[in-house]
Amino acid sequence: MKYEHFETLRKNQDFKEIYSQKRSYANKYLIMYISENGTDTCRLGVSVSKKVGNSIVRHRLARLIRESFRLNINHIPCGLDVVFIARAGLKDQGYHETESAMIHLFKLHHIYKED
């Protein structure tokens, strides 16, 4: 199994560019936007609104999303910018629900490849 590194999106401008592509799917727990970035590196952005919960809850959800992405990065192609927006329903869920919601969205975008 090969390991691919991913970078983190931090700038508001990067998020806006991905949102403007309007390539998104959503399910009960997550909203996912994707865009090609023209490099061989995946970039991940995570957004958790204050409406979801306090800072402890928001940071926990962001960590769950990043870890799920890290463990599934070998199943998606290189050169994508991916932004996940957590929905309030994710607040009471654990790792497995987060991961299955993420894989579901990858499959909707037709970018998830099984080993």
N, CA, C and O atoms as a GROMACS GRO file, in nm:
protein
  460
    1MET      N    1   0.084  -0.118   0.000
    1MET     CA    2   0.000   0.000   0.000
    1MET      C    3   0.088   0.124   0.000
    1MET      O    4   0.173   0.141   0.088
    2LYS      N    5   0.068   0.209  -0.098
    2LYS     CA    6   0.151   0.329  -0.106
    2LYS      C    7   0.094   0.440  -0.019
    2LYS      O    8  -0.026   0.446   0.006
    3TYR      N    9   0.180   0.526   0.026
    3TYR     CA   10   0.139   0.638   0.110
    3TYR      C   11   0.152   0.766   0.029
    3TYR      O   12   0.256   0.792  -0.030
    4GLU      N   13   0.047   0.843   0.027
    4GLU     CA   14   0.052   0.972  -0.041
    4GLU      C   15   0.030   1.082   0.060
    4GLU      O   16  -0.055   1.071   0.149
    5HIS      N   17   0.106   1.185   0.048
    5HIS     CA   18   0.097   1.299   0.140
    5HIS      C   19  -0.015   1.392   0.095
    5HIS      O   20  -0.041   1.406  -0.024
    6PHE      N   21  -0.079   1.455   0.190
    6PHE     CA   22  -0.175   1.558   0.151
    6PHE      C   23  -0.144   1.685   0.229
    6PHE      O   24  -0.093   1.682   0.341
    7GLU      N   25  -0.177   1.797   0.165
    7GLU     CA   26  -0.157   1.927   0.228
    7GLU      C   27  -0.289   1.978   0.281
    7GLU      O   28  -0.395   1.927   0.245
    8THR      N   29  -0.283   2.077   0.366
    8THR     CA   30  -0.403   2.134   0.425
    8THR      C   31  -0.430   2.270   0.362
    8THR      O   32  -0.340   2.353   0.350
    9LEU      N   33  -0.555   2.292   0.323
    9LEU     CA   34  -0.597   2.423   0.273
    9LEU      C   35  -0.625   2.513   0.392
    9LEU      O   36  -0.698   2.474   0.484
   10ARG      N   37  -0.568   2.632   0.391
   10ARG     CA   38  -0.589   2.724   0.503
   10ARG      C   39  -0.642   2.861   0.459
   10ARG      O   40  -0.711   2.928   0.536
   11LYS      N   41  -0.611   2.902   0.336
   11LYS     CA   42  -0.647   3.036   0.293
   11LYS      C   43  -0.792   3.043   0.247
   11LYS      O   44  -0.841   2.954   0.177
   12ASN      N   45  -0.859   3.148   0.285
   12ASN     CA   46  -0.998   3.171   0.248
   12ASN      C   47  -1.012   3.173   0.096
   12ASN      O   48  -1.113   3.125   0.042
   13GLN      N   49  -0.916   3.228   0.026
   13GLN     CA   50  -0.920   3.237  -0.119
   13GLN      C   51  -0.922   3.098  -0.183
   13GLN      O   52  -0.992   3.076  -0.281
   14ASP      N   53  -0.845   3.004  -0.126
   14ASP     CA   54  -0.845   2.867  -0.178
   14ASP      C   55  -0.982   2.803  -0.164
   14ASP      O   56  -1.030   2.737  -0.256
   15PHE      N   57  -1.045   2.823  -0.048
   15PHE     CA   58  -1.179   2.770  -0.026
   15PHE      C   59  -1.278   2.829  -0.127
   15PHE      O   60  -1.359   2.757  -0.185
   16LYS      N   61  -1.270   2.961  -0.147
   16LYS     CA   62  -1.363   3.027  -0.240
   16LYS      C   63  -1.348   2.976  -0.382
   16LYS      O   64  -1.447   2.960  -0.453
   17GLU      N   65  -1.224   2.949  -0.425
   17GLU     CA   66  -1.202   2.897  -0.560
   17GLU      C   67  -1.265   2.760  -0.578
   17GLU      O   68  -1.322   2.730  -0.683
   18ILE      N   69  -1.256   2.676  -0.476
   18ILE     CA   70  -1.314   2.542  -0.484
   18ILE      C   71  -1.466   2.551  -0.482
   18ILE      O   72  -1.533   2.480  -0.556
   19TYR      N   73  -1.521   2.638  -0.396
   19TYR     CA   74  -1.666   2.654  -0.392
   19TYR      C   75  -1.719   2.704  -0.526
   19TYR      O   76  -1.828   2.665  -0.567
   20SER      N   77  -1.643   2.790  -0.594
   20SER     CA   78  -1.690   2.848  -0.719
   20SER      C   79  -1.700   2.745  -0.832
   20SER      O   80  -1.771   2.768  -0.930
   21GLN      N   81  -1.630   2.632  -0.819
   21GLN     CA   82  -1.638   2.525  -0.919
   21GLN      C   83  -1.775   2.457  -0.916
   21GLN      O   84  -1.817   2.397  -1.015
   22LYS      N   85  -1.843   2.465  -0.803
   22LYS     CA   86  -1.979   2.411  -0.786
   22LYS      C   87  -1.988   2.261  -0.812
   22LYS      O   88  -2.089   2.213  -0.863
   23ARG      N   89  -1.883   2.188  -0.779
   23ARG     CA   90  -1.886   2.042  -0.790
   23ARG      C   91  -1.899   1.987  -0.648
   23ARG      O   92  -1.798   1.967  -0.579
   24SER      N   93  -2.021   1.963  -0.605
   24SER     CA   94  -2.041   1.920  -0.467
   24SER      C   95  -2.148   1.811  -0.457
   24SER      O   96  -2.239   1.803  -0.540
   25TYR      N   97  -2.132   1.730  -0.356
   25TYR     CA   98  -2.232   1.633  -0.316
   25TYR      C   99  -2.245   1.641  -0.164
   25TYR      O  100  -2.154   1.687  -0.095
   26ALA      N  101  -2.359   1.597  -0.115
   26ALA     CA  102  -2.381   1.604   0.030
   26ALA      C  103  -2.456   1.480   0.075
   26ALA      O  104  -2.528   1.417  -0.002
   27ASN      N  105  -2.438   1.447   0.201
   27ASN     CA  106  -2.521   1.346   0.265
   27ASN      C  107  -2.560   1.399   0.403
   27ASN      O  108  -2.546   1.518   0.430
   28LYS      N  109  -2.608   1.313   0.488
   28LYS     CA  110  -2.661   1.357   0.617
   28LYS      C  111  -2.556   1.423   0.706
   28LYS      O  112  -2.588   1.509   0.788
   29TYR      N  113  -2.430   1.383   0.690
   29TYR     CA  114  -2.325   1.429   0.782
   29TYR      C  115  -2.225   1.528   0.722
   29TYR      O  116  -2.170   1.611   0.794
   30LEU      N  117  -2.200   1.519   0.590
   30LEU     CA  118  -2.094   1.598   0.529
   30LEU      C  119  -2.139   1.658   0.396
   30LEU      O  120  -2.228   1.606   0.329
   31ILE      N  121  -2.075   1.769   0.360
   31ILE     CA  122  -2.084   1.826   0.226
   31ILE      C  123  -1.942   1.822   0.171
   31ILE      O  124  -1.848   1.858   0.241
   32MET      N  125  -1.927   1.779   0.046
   32MET     CA  126  -1.793   1.765  -0.012
   32MET      C  127  -1.785   1.840  -0.144
   32MET      O  128  -1.866   1.819  -0.234
   33TYR      N  129  -1.687   1.929  -0.154
   33TYR     CA  130  -1.657   2.000  -0.278
   33TYR      C  131  -1.523   1.947  -0.330
   33TYR      O  132  -1.431   1.924  -0.253
   34ILE      N  133  -1.514   1.928  -0.463
   34ILE     CA  134  -1.385   1.888  -0.520
   34ILE      C  135  -1.350   1.977  -0.638
   34ILE      O  136  -1.436   2.035  -0.704
   35SER      N  137  -1.220   1.986  -0.661
   35SER     CA  138  -1.167   2.064  -0.772
   35SER      C  139  -1.029   2.008  -0.805
   35SER      O  140  -0.956   1.965  -0.716
   36GLU      N  141  -0.994   2.009  -0.933
   36GLU     CA  142  -0.859   1.965  -0.970
   36GLU      C  143  -0.762   2.079  -0.947
   36GLU      O  144  -0.793   2.195  -0.974
   37ASN      N  145  -0.642   2.045  -0.895
   37ASN     CA  146  -0.546   2.151  -0.862
   37ASN      C  147  -0.424   2.153  -0.954
   37ASN      O  148  -0.339   2.241  -0.940
   38GLY      N  149  -0.413   2.058  -1.046
   38GLY     CA  150  -0.304   2.060  -1.142
   38GLY      C  151  -0.170   2.017  -1.087
   38GLY      O  152  -0.068   2.033  -1.155
   39THR      N  153  -0.166   1.962  -0.967
   39THR     CA  154  -0.041   1.911  -0.910
   39THR      C  155  -0.058   1.761  -0.886
   39THR      O  156  -0.160   1.702  -0.923
   40ASP      N  157   0.041   1.699  -0.823
   40ASP     CA  158   0.028   1.557  -0.790
   40ASP      C  159   0.002   1.538  -0.640
   40ASP      O  160   0.024   1.430  -0.586
   41THR      N  161  -0.044   1.644  -0.575
   41THR     CA  162  -0.071   1.640  -0.432
   41THR      C  163  -0.219   1.664  -0.406
   41THR      O  164  -0.282   1.748  -0.470
   42CYS      N  165  -0.273   1.590  -0.312
   42CYS     CA  166  -0.410   1.616  -0.268
   42CYS      C  167  -0.405   1.725  -0.160
   42CYS      O  168  -0.314   1.728  -0.078
   43ARG      N  169  -0.504   1.812  -0.163
   43ARG     CA  170  -0.514   1.915  -0.060
   43ARG      C  171  -0.651   1.903   0.005
   43ARG      O  172  -0.753   1.888  -0.064
   44LEU      N  173  -0.653   1.910   0.137
   44LEU     CA  174  -0.776   1.893   0.214
   44LEU      C  175  -0.809   2.020   0.290
   44LEU      O  176  -0.723   2.080   0.354
   45GLY      N  177  -0.935   2.060   0.281
   45GLY     CA  178  -0.986   2.171   0.360
   45GLY      C  179  -1.102   2.121   0.443
   45GLY      O  180  -1.186   2.045   0.394
   46VAL      N  181  -1.109   2.164   0.568
   46VAL     CA  182  -1.218   2.123   0.656
   46VAL      C  183  -1.282   2.248   0.713
   46VAL      O  184  -1.213   2.339   0.761
   47SER      N  185  -1.414   2.254   0.708
   47SER     CA  186  -1.488   2.367   0.761
   47SER      C  187  -1.596   2.315   0.855
   47SER      O  188  -1.678   2.231   0.817
   48VAL      N  189  -1.596   2.367   0.978
   48VAL     CA  190  -1.699   2.330   1.075
   48VAL      C  191  -1.754   2.460   1.132
   48VAL      O  192  -1.682   2.535   1.199
   49SER      N  193  -1.880   2.487   1.106
   49SER     CA  194  -1.944   2.611   1.147
   49SER      C  195  -1.967   2.617   1.298
   49SER      O  196  -1.976   2.514   1.365
   50LYS      N  197  -1.978   2.738   1.349
   50LYS     CA  198  -2.011   2.755   1.491
   50LYS      C  199  -2.150   2.704   1.523
   50LYS      O  200  -2.181   2.676   1.639
   51LYS      N  201  -2.234   2.691   1.421
   51LYS     CA  202  -2.369   2.638   1.443
   51LYS      C  203  -2.366   2.492   1.486
   51LYS      O  204  -2.460   2.444   1.548
   52VAL      N  205  -2.257   2.421   1.453
   52VAL     CA  206  -2.246   2.280   1.485
   52VAL      C  207  -2.222   2.258   1.634
   52VAL      O  208  -2.276   2.164   1.692
   53GLY      N  209  -2.144   2.344   1.696
   53GLY     CA  210  -2.116   2.328   1.839
   53GLY      C  211  -2.006   2.421   1.884
   53GLY      O  212  -1.960   2.507   1.809
   54ASN      N  213  -1.965   2.402   2.009
   54ASN     CA  214  -1.858   2.486   2.063
   54ASN      C  215  -1.723   2.444   2.006
   54ASN      O  216  -1.715   2.352   1.925
   55SER      N  217  -1.618   2.512   2.047
   55SER     CA  218  -1.486   2.488   1.986
   55SER      C  219  -1.437   2.346   2.009
   55SER      O  220  -1.369   2.290   1.923
   56ILE      N  221  -1.469   2.287   2.122
   56ILE     CA  222  -1.426   2.150   2.150
   56ILE      C  223  -1.490   2.054   2.050
   56ILE      O  224  -1.422   1.967   1.994
   57VAL      N  225  -1.619   2.069   2.029
   57VAL     CA  226  -1.691   1.984   1.934
   57VAL      C  227  -1.638   2.007   1.793
   57VAL      O  228  -1.616   1.911   1.719
   58ARG      N  229  -1.619   2.132   1.754
   58ARG     CA  230  -1.573   2.163   1.619
   58ARG      C  231  -1.434   2.105   1.591
   58ARG      O  232  -1.411   2.049   1.484
   59HIS      N  233  -1.344   2.117   1.686
   59HIS     CA  234  -1.209   2.063   1.667
   59HIS      C  235  -1.210   1.910   1.662
   59HIS      O  236  -1.134   1.850   1.586
   60ARG      N  237  -1.296   1.848   1.741
   60ARG     CA  238  -1.307   1.702   1.739
   60ARG      C  239  -1.355   1.655   1.602
   60ARG      O  240  -1.301   1.559   1.547
   61LEU      N  241  -1.456   1.723   1.547
   61LEU     CA  242  -1.506   1.685   1.415
   61LEU      C  243  -1.401   1.707   1.306
   61LEU      O  244  -1.388   1.624   1.216
   62ALA      N  245  -1.328   1.816   1.316
   62ALA     CA  246  -1.222   1.842   1.217
   62ALA      C  247  -1.116   1.733   1.223
   62ALA      O  248  -1.066   1.688   1.119
   63ARG      N  249  -1.079   1.690   1.344
   63ARG     CA  250  -0.981   1.582   1.357
   63ARG      C  251  -1.034   1.451   1.299
   63ARG      O  252  -0.960   1.378   1.233
   64LEU      N  253  -1.162   1.421   1.324
   64LEU     CA  254  -1.222   1.299   1.269
   64LEU      C  255  -1.218   1.301   1.116
   64LEU      O  256  -1.184   1.201   1.053
   65ILE      N  257  -1.252   1.414   1.059
   65ILE     CA  258  -1.254   1.425   0.912
   65ILE      C  259  -1.112   1.411   0.856
   65ILE      O  260  -1.091   1.339   0.758
   66ARG      N  261  -1.015   1.481   0.917
   66ARG     CA  262  -0.877   1.471   0.869
   66ARG      C  263  -0.823   1.328   0.879
   66ARG      O  264  -0.756   1.280   0.787
   67GLU      N  265  -0.853   1.260   0.989
   67GLU     CA  266  -0.804   1.123   1.007
   67GLU      C  267  -0.871   1.028   0.908
   67GLU      O  268  -0.804   0.940   0.853
   68SER      N  269  -0.999   1.044   0.885
   68SER     CA  270  -1.069   0.960   0.786
   68SER      C  271  -1.009   0.981   0.647
   68SER      O  272  -0.991   0.885   0.572
   69PHE      N  273  -0.980   1.105   0.614
   69PHE     CA  274  -0.920   1.136   0.485
   69PHE      C  275  -0.780   1.075   0.475
   69PHE      O  276  -0.746   1.016   0.373
   70ARG      N  277  -0.702   1.088   0.580
   70ARG     CA  278  -0.565   1.036   0.581
   70ARG      C  279  -0.564   0.885   0.557
   70ARG      O  280  -0.480   0.834   0.482
   71LEU      N  281  -0.656   0.815   0.621
   71LEU     CA  282  -0.658   0.670   0.609
   71LEU      C  283  -0.717   0.621   0.477
   71LEU      O  284  -0.700   0.505   0.442
   72ASN      N  285  -0.786   0.708   0.404
   72ASN     CA  286  -0.846   0.669   0.276
   72ASN      C  287  -0.781   0.737   0.156
   72ASN      O  288  -0.832   0.726   0.045
   73ILE      N  289  -0.671   0.806   0.178
   73ILE     CA  290  -0.611   0.885   0.069
   73ILE      C  291  -0.560   0.796  -0.044
   73ILE      O  292  -0.550   0.841  -0.158
   74ASN      N  293  -0.527   0.670  -0.014
   74ASN     CA  294  -0.479   0.580  -0.119
   74ASN      C  295  -0.590   0.537  -0.214
   74ASN      O  296  -0.563   0.478  -0.318
   75HIS      N  297  -0.714   0.566  -0.179
   75HIS     CA  298  -0.827   0.527  -0.263
   75HIS      C  299  -0.875   0.638  -0.356
   75HIS      O  300  -0.965   0.616  -0.437
   76ILE      N  301  -0.815   0.756  -0.347
   76ILE     CA  302  -0.856   0.864  -0.436
   76ILE      C  303  -0.737   0.910  -0.520
   76ILE      O  304  -0.623   0.899  -0.476
   77PRO      N  305  -0.763   0.962  -0.640
   77PRO     CA  306  -0.653   1.003  -0.726
   77PRO      C  307  -0.582   1.129  -0.676
   77PRO      O  308  -0.638   1.208  -0.600
   78CYS      N  309  -0.458   1.145  -0.722
   78CYS     CA  310  -0.379   1.263  -0.687
   78CYS      C  311  -0.431   1.385  -0.762
   78CYS      O  312  -0.504   1.373  -0.861
   79GLY      N  313  -0.392   1.502  -0.715
   79GLY     CA  314  -0.422   1.625  -0.787
   79GLY      C  315  -0.559   1.683  -0.763
   79GLY      O  316  -0.612   1.755  -0.847
   80LEU      N  317  -0.618   1.652  -0.647
   80LEU     CA  318  -0.750   1.706  -0.616
   80LEU      C  319  -0.744   1.796  -0.494
   80LEU      O  320  -0.668   1.772  -0.400
   81ASP      N  321  -0.825   1.900  -0.498
   81ASP     CA  322  -0.854   1.979  -0.378
   81ASP      C  323  -0.989   1.931  -0.327
   81ASP      O  324  -1.086   1.927  -0.403
   82VAL      N  325  -0.995   1.895  -0.201
   82VAL     CA  326  -1.118   1.844  -0.142
   82VAL      C  327  -1.151   1.929  -0.020
   82VAL      O  328  -1.066   1.950   0.066
   83VAL      N  329  -1.275   1.977  -0.015
   83VAL     CA  330  -1.321   2.052   0.103
   83VAL      C  331  -1.441   1.979   0.161
   83VAL      O  332  -1.538   1.949   0.091
   84PHE      N  333  -1.433   1.951   0.291
   84PHE     CA  334  -1.544   1.891   0.362
   84PHE      C  335  -1.604   1.993   0.457
   84PHE      O  336  -1.532   2.063   0.529
   85ILE      N  337  -1.735   2.002   0.455
   85ILE     CA  338  -1.807   2.087   0.549
   85ILE      C  339  -1.889   1.994   0.638
   85ILE      O  340  -1.971   1.917   0.589
   86ALA      N  341  -1.866   2.003   0.768
   86ALA     CA  342  -1.937   1.916   0.862
   86ALA      C  343  -2.077   1.971   0.886
   86ALA      O  344  -2.096   2.091   0.901
   87ARG      N  345  -2.174   1.881   0.889
   87ARG     CA  346  -2.310   1.919   0.923
   87ARG      C  347  -2.336   1.887   1.069
   87ARG      O  348  -2.264   1.809   1.131
   88ALA      N  349  -2.441   1.948   1.123
   88ALA     CA  350  -2.470   1.933   1.265
   88ALA      C  351  -2.496   1.788   1.304
   88ALA      O  352  -2.471   1.750   1.419
   89GLY      N  353  -2.546   1.705   1.212
   89GLY     CA  354  -2.573   1.566   1.243
   89GLY      C  355  -2.449   1.486   1.278
   89GLY      O  356  -2.459   1.382   1.344
   90LEU      N  357  -2.332   1.532   1.234
   90LEU     CA  358  -2.207   1.462   1.261
   90LEU      C  359  -2.163   1.476   1.406
   90LEU      O  360  -2.080   1.399   1.454
   91LYS      N  361  -2.218   1.574   1.474
   91LYS     CA  362  -2.174   1.606   1.611
   91LYS      C  363  -2.180   1.486   1.705
   91LYS      O  364  -2.092   1.469   1.788
   92ASP      N  365  -2.283   1.403   1.692
   92ASP     CA  366  -2.302   1.291   1.784
   92ASP      C  367  -2.248   1.159   1.728
   92ASP      O  368  -2.274   1.053   1.785
   93GLN      N  369  -2.174   1.165   1.619
   93GLN     CA  370  -2.125   1.043   1.554
   93GLN      C  371  -1.977   1.022   1.584
   93GLN      O  372  -1.906   1.112   1.628
   94GLY      N  373  -1.933   0.899   1.557
   94GLY     CA  374  -1.793   0.863   1.580
   94GLY      C  375  -1.716   0.850   1.452
   94GLY      O  376  -1.758   0.897   1.346
   95TYR      N  377  -1.599   0.784   1.463
   95TYR     CA  378  -1.510   0.772   1.349
   95TYR      C  379  -1.572   0.692   1.235
   95TYR      O  380  -1.564   0.733   1.119
   96HIS      N  381  -1.633   0.577   1.266
   96HIS     CA  382  -1.683   0.490   1.160
   96HIS      C  383  -1.794   0.556   1.078
   96HIS      O  384  -1.800   0.538   0.957
   97GLU      N  385  -1.880   0.632   1.144
   97GLU     CA  386  -1.985   0.702   1.071
   97GLU      C  387  -1.925   0.811   0.983
   97GLU      O  388  -1.970   0.832   0.870
   98THR      N  389  -1.823   0.880   1.036
   98THR     CA  390  -1.755   0.984   0.959
   98THR      C  391  -1.689   0.925   0.835
   98THR      O  392  -1.702   0.978   0.725
   99GLU      N  393  -1.619   0.814   0.854
   99GLU     CA  394  -1.550   0.750   0.743
   99GLU      C  395  -1.648   0.699   0.638
   99GLU      O  396  -1.625   0.716   0.519
  100SER      N  397  -1.758   0.637   0.681
  100SER     CA  398  -1.853   0.584   0.583
  100SER      C  399  -1.923   0.697   0.508
  100SER      O  400  -1.952   0.683   0.389
  101ALA      N  401  -1.950   0.809   0.575
  101ALA     CA  402  -2.008   0.925   0.506
  101ALA      C  403  -1.910   0.980   0.402
  101ALA      O  404  -1.951   1.020   0.293
  102MET      N  405  -1.782   0.982   0.437
  102MET     CA  406  -1.679   1.032   0.345
  102MET      C  407  -1.666   0.940   0.224
  102MET      O  408  -1.659   0.988   0.111
  103ILE      N  409  -1.661   0.810   0.246
  103ILE     CA  410  -1.649   0.715   0.135
  103ILE      C  411  -1.772   0.724   0.045
  103ILE      O  412  -1.760   0.716  -0.077
  104HIS      N  413  -1.889   0.741   0.105
  104HIS     CA  414  -2.012   0.757   0.027
  104HIS      C  415  -2.000   0.876  -0.069
  104HIS      O  416  -2.038   0.866  -0.185
  105LEU      N  417  -1.947   0.988  -0.021
  105LEU     CA  418  -1.932   1.106  -0.106
  105LEU      C  419  -1.825   1.086  -0.213
  105LEU      O  420  -1.842   1.130  -0.327
  106PHE      N  421  -1.715   1.017  -0.178
  106PHE     CA  422  -1.615   0.985  -0.280
  106PHE      C  423  -1.677   0.904  -0.392
  106PHE      O  424  -1.649   0.927  -0.510
  107LYS      N  425  -1.761   0.808  -0.356
  107LYS     CA  426  -1.824   0.722  -0.457
  107LYS      C  427  -1.924   0.801  -0.541
  107LYS      O  428  -1.937   0.775  -0.661
  108LEU      N  429  -1.995   0.897  -0.482
  108LEU     CA  430  -2.086   0.981  -0.560
  108LEU      C  431  -2.010   1.062  -0.665
  108LEU      O  432  -2.060   1.083  -0.776
  109HIS      N  433  -1.890   1.109  -0.629
  109HIS     CA  434  -1.806   1.184  -0.723
  109HIS      C  435  -1.734   1.092  -0.821
  109HIS      O  436  -1.667   1.140  -0.912
  110HIS      N  437  -1.746   0.960  -0.804
  110HIS     CA  438  -1.679   0.860  -0.887
  110HIS      C  439  -1.527   0.872  -0.881
  110HIS      O  440  -1.459   0.856  -0.982
  111ILE      N  441  -1.474   0.901  -0.763
  111ILE     CA  442  -1.328   0.911  -0.751
  111ILE      C  443  -1.272   0.808  -0.654
  111ILE      O  444  -1.151   0.807  -0.630
  112TYR      N  445  -1.356   0.722  -0.598
  112TYR     CA  446  -1.309   0.623  -0.501
  112TYR      C  447  -1.274   0.495  -0.574
  112TYR      O  448  -1.358   0.436  -0.642
  113LYS      N  449  -1.149   0.451  -0.560
  113LYS     CA  450  -1.109   0.326  -0.624
  113LYS      C  451  -1.071   0.223  -0.518
  113LYS      O  452  -0.991   0.251  -0.428
  114GLU      N  453  -1.129   0.106  -0.530
  114GLU     CA  454  -1.100  -0.004  -0.437
  114GLU      C  455  -0.963  -0.061  -0.469
  114GLU      O  456  -0.918  -0.056  -0.583
  115ASP      N  457  -0.897  -0.116  -0.368
  115ASP     CA  458  -0.767  -0.181  -0.392
  115ASP      C  459  -0.786  -0.320  -0.449
  115ASP      O  460  -0.688  -0.390  -0.475
   0.00000   0.00000   0.00000
